[in-house]
């Protein structure tokens, strides 16, 4: 499974941050209604701002530009979730720009 959705680049803010100390692992989501094949699930209640590092190609999506030092898990190629106390704190994405 991958991150999916519309994310207009006009709202992206510049940053020089990149993800650090990433490890690759499986990710299990709990406490959600049953997943429906082909349907997306919103994981937070408010739209988080998006920060773009043009040099590295990484997008940082979170409630603050401050980088948490919590656990970074790459669950799919170019998709890194940031976990704070086991909960979603942010998302790093490295999309293929065409």
N, C-alpha and C positions, 0 to 999 in steps of 0.2 A: 504494500500500500504506500502511496505517496501523498504529499501535500498537493492540494488542488484548489483552484479558485481564481477569481479575477483580482488582479492587484495592479491598478493603473500606475505607471511609473511617474506620472506627474506629481503624485503625492510623496514620492520617495525623498528622503533627506540624506545628504551626503554624510559619510562616516569614514574613518580610516581603520575601524575595528575589523578583526577577523576572528573566527572561532579558534580557541586554543584547547589543547589537551582532550581531543576527541577520541573516544573509543567506539568501536563498532559492536553492536549488540542487538538482540531482538527486543522489541518493545511490546508491552502488553497494556492495553487500555482497559480500565475497570470502571464500574459505576456509570455505564452508558446504556441507553436503551439498545435493544438488539440492532445490529447493523444490517442494512438492506443493501444488497448487491447493486452497485452502480450509483448509490446515493451518498452524498457527503454529510458530514456531521460537524456542526460548529462546536469548537472546543472552548471558546471563551465568550463572554457576554458583550464585550465592547470591542470595537475595531482597534487593534494595536497599530501604532505608527510603524512605518517601514523605513529602515536605514539601508543605504546602498553604498558598497565599496566598489567603485568603478574599476579600480586597479586589480582587485582580486576576483571580482565577480560575485561576491557573497552578499546576500540580503540578510539583514537582521530584523526580525519581526518580534517585538516585545513591547511591554508597557513603559520601558525606559531605555535610553541609549546606554546607560551604565551596564556594563557586562557583568552578569552574575558569575561568580566563581564556582558555581554548582556543577553538577554532573552533565557532561555533553555526550550524547549518544547518537551516533550515526546509524539510523535505522534503515536507510536506503541510500543509494548513491546520491550525494549532494543534498541530503536531507538530514539535518542534525537537530534533535530536540534538546532543549535545556531544561533539566529537572531541578527543582528546588524542593527538598523534602518530599520527593516522589511526585510532585505536581508540576504541570506544565508552566514554565516561567518564560519561555521564548522559543523561537525557531530560527535556525540558520538554514538558508536555502541557497544553492548555487545553480540557478537555472541555466539552461542552454539558450542563449539569446540568438534569435534568428531574425 
